[in-house]
Amino acid sequence: MLRVSPDGKEVWVQTGNANTNVVLDADDLKVLATEPCGKGPVTNAWTPDRTYSIVTNSGDTFAQLFDAKTHKEVKRLNVGQGGANIGFTRDGKTAFIAVTGANAVAVVDLTKLEVVEQVRAGTQPQGLIVR
């Protein structure tokens, strides 16, 4: 999976076989950073304030919180097996992570940088929309 940063200057690529997050310069595709991820990184999403980017891992029980400027891992969030897509509240205080293997959605308090709740969901949730 890959995503372009909100400012359009970087492309973040999750490499499933190498288990890394690669950050590329959007203009010339030069590698700016390569950081280790869990097993089977799936996707990423930036917090509304653009401070962090969360990377989910399909083959692991944690998502990773990366500093959006330094590209370094800040914290691991224990979300359950099989993290998938990510959504945020408009105020940027809460993230929701679909957790396929846990049949749940992990609720992350972004002021505390921790999982505060697991909401049961249907079988193998992958996507979600936050309004």
N, C-alpha and C positions, 0 to 999 in steps of 0.2 A: 504494500500500500504506500501511497505517497500523498503528501499535502503541501500546498504552498502556504507559507507563513502569512499572517494577516497584513503585513506591510509589503508583501510581494517580493521580498529580497532573498528568501531562502526556500528550499524545497527539503522537507524532511521525509526520508524514505526508510520504512521498516523492512529489513531483509530477513525473511522467514528462515532461510537455510543457514545464514551466518549468525542469526540472533543478535543483530545490531540495529542501531538507529543511526543512519548516515544523514548528515546535514550538508546540503549542496548550496553553492552560490547560484541563485536563480539566473543570473546573467550569463555565466560561462560554465556552469555545472562543476566548478572546482570543488573538491571535497574540503569542507570547513571543519568537520568533526566526524568521528566515528566512535560511538559509545556502545558498550555491551548492554544487551537487553535480556529479558527472560526468554524462555523457550517459545518460539513462534510469535514474535511481535506482529500485531495485527494492524493497528492504526494509531494515529495521534490526534490530539485536539488541543488548541491553546485556550487558556483561561481568558475570559473576556477582557481582563486588564493586561493581557499579553505577558504576564510575568512568568508563567509556567506553561509547559506542554506536557500533557499526560499521554503516555504510551501504554497500550494494553498488550497483553501477551496471552495468546490462545492456549498455550501449553503449560502455563504456570498459574499460580494462585495469587499473583500480585500484578498491580499496574505500577508504572514508574512515573514519578514526578520529576521532570527535567527543568532546569533553569533555562528560560527561552533565550537568554543572552549568552551565557557561558556554555550552553549545551550539556552541562554536567548533571548527573543524577543528584537530586536533592533528597528524595525519600521514596521508599517503597510503600505502597498501599495494599494491605492484604484484603483483596476484594473477593476471593474465591476462584475456583478453577475456571479458566476460559474467558478472560475479559474480552469484550468486543467494543462496540461503539460508545461514545461519550457525548453527553449533553450538559449544558449549564443553565442555571437560572439567569434571568436578565441582570440581576444585581451582582452576579459573579461570585456569590458567597457559597454556592453549592454546585457540585458536579454529580452527575448520575452516570454510572457505568453499567452497561448491560453485561451480565456475567452468565454466559451460555451454560457452562457446566454446573453451575449452582442453581439454575432456574430462578435467578434473582436479579435485582438491580441494586448495586452498591451505592449508598448515599455518602458523599464525601463533603465534609465541612472544610472549605478552602481557607477559612481563617485559622483553623486548628491544624490543617493538613492531615486529617485522619478520617477514616471510615467511621461513620457514626450510626449507620443502620444498614440492614439488608432487607429489602422489600421483595417478598415473593412475587414471582412473575410466572408467565406461562412457560411451556417447555422450550428450552434452549433459546432464550431471547438473544437477539443479535443487534437489532437497531432500536433506537428510541428517539422520540421527539419531545423536547421540553418547551412548554409555552409559558 
